[in-house]
Amino acid sequence: MESYKTSTLSNGLLWFGAAVSIAEIFTGTLFVPLGFTKGFAAIITGHLIGCILLYYAGIIGAQSGKSSMESVGLSFGSKGRNFFAFLNVLQLVGWTAVMIIQGARAMGIMLNTNIGMQADLMWCAVIGATVLLWVIIGSKNLEKVNIFAVGGLFILTLFLGFTVFSGGSQTNISGKMSFGAAIELSIAMPLSWLPLISDYTRNARYPASATRVSVITYFAGSVFMYTIGLGAAIFTGESDIATIMLKAGFGMFGVLIILFSTVTTTYLDVYSAGVSLKTINGRLSEKAMSILICIIGVMIAMFSPVEQYENFLYLIGSVFAPMVAVLISDYFILKKDNLKKTVDVTNFIVWFIGFAIYRMLLNMDIVIGSTIPVIIITVIICLMADKITASSRA
């Protein structure tokens, strides 16, 4: 682990860069059936819920000085946390592949080289090589690079937003999506960052401030990206943001938006996958594992179909929403530390119940989505389980 302490500004830039991505814009296009007003309301509501959970997950790492997956051990035990660390690595490999292939296809469109698999392979390699460069640079030097990269991204995305919302009148809206399902898709993106945020807040000079700024900048950036996607699909009739940028004549500016937004987001994925693997085996090198994950992600993006995007987001929510509910209950309410235990079986049972409830609620049309009911139910079960185990020991 690097001893260098990152600034609050650096953390804010890092998480704004995480929010600015093709994946977030694409997810926003899925909200079209609701229309702009209801779609935007679902985006705001879901992000408020998801970012509150993201904040508490980050604060645990900030206060304890532990990485995200080390923090999970406070509830699930020193070996029990490895289960979630492994699941986190799997989701991060998946995210790496999704981000790279989406970025590669968009680059192909922007540079008029979208001629099928050959172009995808080329741009996957280019994006993967740039992410590797980000990893090699390391967090100390990356702080300086991010000021220019993310600052430039912010300006370019403002132009992109202006282009989208001046694209014309509202097009015909088709398709079907409930407000609850839209909220859940909005929650899912910040929820996917829950197992990562403490990997960065733990190394901040002022961890609590860095957590607040990180969540606020991510919230603002992610809401903006979702809204650009929603607006693009409604006001221009296009769901492919690269096509919109091409028609608007963005040229190299559009290419830079795609390249750097993909790289700044994917960097967090591969770095945190390395941290999670080090949690499982302390002898592993974070940087070496990050490089390995990046290469694996590029290979998957090149040679495997990366589809079923919505189901992927829902799966992430079903795993990590009940996990963070247990962690919040133990850390903030019960003040428990289970790191001396190998595995806390009770908390694993509580988590599995929460997981099963989430999967069940996905089949129901709940106006506030599945995450909030699952969080509340899981916290209640966790508190009840603690009382039962405490009385049985008495």
N, C-alpha and C positions, 0 to 999 in steps of 0.2 A: 504494500500500500504506500502511495506517495505521501510524504509528510507535508508537502506544499498545501497551504490553506487557500481556498478559492474565495474570491470576493462575492459580495451580495449581487453586484452588477453582473459578474460572470455567470452566476447561477440563473439570474433572470434572463440573460441572453440565451443561455443554454436551453432553457425551457420554452422560450418563445420560438427558438429554432426547432424544438421538438414538435411544436404545434403546427408550424408552417409545413405542410406536406400535401402531396397529391392524394394520399389516402384519406385525409380529413376532408378535403374538398369533395372527393368522390362520395364519401359517406353522406355529406350534405345533400347531394343530388338525389339520394334515396327518399328524402322527405317531401318530394314534389307533390304526391297525392294530397297532402294536407293544405296546399296553398302556402303563400308566403307568410301570412300573419300567424296562422296556427303552427306552421313549420318552425318559424323563428321562436315562437313561445316554447315549443318542445325542445329546441336547441338550448335556449337559456335555462330552462328548468332542469334538464338533464345534466348540463354542465355544472350548475350550482350544486346539485346532489353529488355528482362524481368528484368535483374538486374539493368539496368539504371532506370527503373520505380520503382524497389524495393528500390534503393538508394534515390530517391526523396521522396518516401513515408516515409522512415526512417528519412530523414533529417527534414521533417515537424514535426515529433514527437520529434526529438532531440532538435530542436529550440524552439518549443512551450511547451515542457515538458509534453505533453499530450500522453495518450495511443493511439493506432491506431484508435479505434472507437470514442474516444473523438476528435481526429483530424478531423474526418469526419464531425463532427458538425460545423467546421469552414466554410464548404460549404453548408451543408444541414440542419443546425439548431439544437438546443439543443434536440429536440424530433425527428427530421428527421433522425438523426444519428442512432436512435434505430432500424430503418428498416434495415440498413446495419449491425448493430451489431447482429440482429437476424439471418440474412442470413449468417453472419460469423460463428455464433454458429452452424448453421445447417451444413455448409461445414466442420467445425472442428470436429463435431460428426462423419460425414461421413469419414473424413480422419483418425480419431482415429480407426474406425472400419476397414477401408481398411488396415491400417498399421498393426493392431493386427492380422487380419486373414492371411495376407501375411506372416508375421513373424511366426505365429503358424504353417502354412503349411510347411514353410521352415525348422523350427525346427524339425518337424515330420520326414521330409526326412533325415536330417542330423543325427538324433538319431535313425533312422530306426524304428520309432514308427508311421509311416504314414499309419495307419490302418483305416482311415475314420474319421467319425464325432467324435468318442470318443477321438481320439488323438488331433483333432482340438480344442475340448472343453478344454482339459487339458492344451495345450500350450497357448491358449487364456487366460486362468486363470493365468498361470505363468507370461506371458508378462504383463498382466493387473496389477498384484500384484507388479511387478517391477516398472512399471510406477507410480503407487500410492506411492511407496517408494521414487521415485524421487521428486514427488510433496511434500511429507511430509518433506523431507530433506530441501527444500526451496532454494532460489537462493543464499543465503549467503554461506551455506555449499556446495551447488552444484558446486560452482566455483572450489573448491579443488577436488571434485570427478571427474569433467569433464576433468581436466588436465590428469588424468590417463586413464579415459574411452575413451576420444576422441583421446588422444595420441596413445593409444593402437590400436584403430580403424584405425588410419592412417597407422600404420605399417602393420596391417593385410590386409588392402585393397591394399597396394602396392604389397604384396605377391599374392593377388587375381588377380590383374591386370597382373602381370607377368605370372601367370598360364594361364589366358585367352589368352593372346597374343602369348604364346608359344604353343598354342593348336593345331597348324597345319595349313594347307593351307585353303584358302577361300572355303567354301562350295557353293553349288548351291544356287543362290538367287531366291526366288519366291515371289509372292505377288505384290501388287501395292500400291504406296503412292507417292503423288506429293511432290515436294520440299517445296511448300508453306504450305501444311498440316503438314509436318515434323517440319518446323519452328514454327508453331503454337503450336504443342505439346511440343516443347522445351521451348517456352515462358511461357506456361501454368503453369509449376512447380514453377518458381520464382514468377509468378503472384499470385499463390495461397498463397504465404507468405506475400503479400502486406498488408492484414488486420492484420498482426501480428507483423511486425518488430518494430514498435514504442512502443509496449508493453515492449520491452527490451532496446531500445536506450534511452528512457526517463529516465531510472534508471542508466544510465552509468555515471561514474565519468567525462569522456570527451565525451559527446554525439556525436559530429560530427565525431571525430576519431573512435569511436566505430561503427558508422554507416558505414563508409568507410571500416573498417576492416571486419565487419560482411558481407557486400555485396561481398567483394573480396574473403573471405574464402568460402562463400556459392557458388559463381560462380565457383571457382576452384574445390570444392568438388562435386558439381552437374554435371559439365561437365565430371569429372572423372567417376562418377557413370553411367551416360548415355553412356559414351564411353565403359565402361566395359560391359554393357548390349549389346550394338551394337557388340562389338568384340566377346562376348560370343556366340551370335547367328550366327555370320558369320564364325568365325574361329574354333569353336568347334561343331557347328551344334546343340547346346543346347540353349534353351531360359530360362530354369530354372536354376538360379544361384546356388541354393542349391544342385542340382544334379551335377553341375560342381565341387563344393567344395567337395562333397562326393566322386566323382570319383578321384579327385586329392589328396585325403587322408588328407584333412584339419582337420578332427576329431574335437576335442574340440575347436580349433582355429576358425573353421567355425561356430560352435555353438555360440561362443562369438561374432563374427562379426554380426550374425543375431540378437542375443538378444540385444546387446548394440546399434546397429544401429537403431533397431526398437524403443527402449526405448528413446534414445536421441532425435529422431524426434517426437515421439508421445507425449513426455513431453511438447514440445512447443505447440502442438495442444490443449492439455487439459488445460494447464495454460492460454493460450490466450482466450480460450472459457470462462474460469472463469472471466478474465478481461472484456470481452465483456458483459457478464451477469451483472457484476457490473456497467458497463456503463448504461445499461438499468435500473437497480435498485441499487442505491448507498448503500442501506442497506445490500446488499448481501456480503458475504465473498468470495474473490477471491479464496482462498485455498479450502474452502468448495465446491464451485461451480466447481472447477477443479476436485476435487475428484468425484463429482456427474457425470460430463461429462465423466470421465474415466470409471466409472462403466457402464454408458449407452452405451458407445462405445464398451466395452467388451461384453455386452449383445447382441448388434446388430451383432457383429462379430461372436458370438456363434450361434445365432439362426436365422439370416436373411442372404439371399444371397447377397454378396457384389460384384456385377458385373458391367458391363457397364462402365468400367474404363475410356476409352477415352472420352465418352460422359460427364462423371463427370468432367474431366479436362476442356473440352470446355465450360461447363456451368459456371464453376468458372471464366474463362476468360471473358465470356459475361457479367457477373455481375460486376466484379471488374476493368476491363480495362476502361470502360467509367466512373466509379466512380472516379478512380485516375486521369483521364484526367480532370474532373471537379475540383477536389481538387488542382491539380497542377496549373490550370488556375487561380483559386481564390487566392491561397497562394503566388505563385511566380510572376504572371503577374498583376492581379487586386488588390492584397494586401487587400482582403476582409476578414472580420470576421463576420460570420452569427450566432455566438453562442447566440446573444441576441434575434434572431428570434426563434420561435418555430419550424417552418418548412419553408424552402425556396422552394416554389412551382416551381419557374422558373428552378432552378437547378435540381429538380426532373424530370421535363419535358425533360431537356437537357440529363440527364442520361438515361431516357427511350428511347429517340431517338438513343443514342449511343448503348444501349442494343439491340434494334431492328436491327440496321445496322450490328452489330456484328453477330447476328443470321442469317441475310440474306447473309453476305459475306462468312459464313461457307460453303454455297452451291456453292461457286465459287472457281475456282482454281487460286488463286492469288499468285504470286511467292514469295512475302514477307509475306504471311500470312494475317490474319484478324486484328491483334492487332494494328499494326502501322497505317493503314488507319483509323481505328476506333478512335484511340487516336487523330490523326490530325483533323479529321472531328469534333469530340466532342469538342476539344479545340476551333476550329473556331466558332462552334455554340455557345459555352459558351461565347466567347468574343462578338459575335454579339448580343446575348440575353442581355448581360450587357449594351451594347450601347442603345439598344431599350428601356430597362426599365429605363435607366438613362434619355433618351430624353423624355420619357412619364412623368417623374416626374418633368421635367424642366418647 
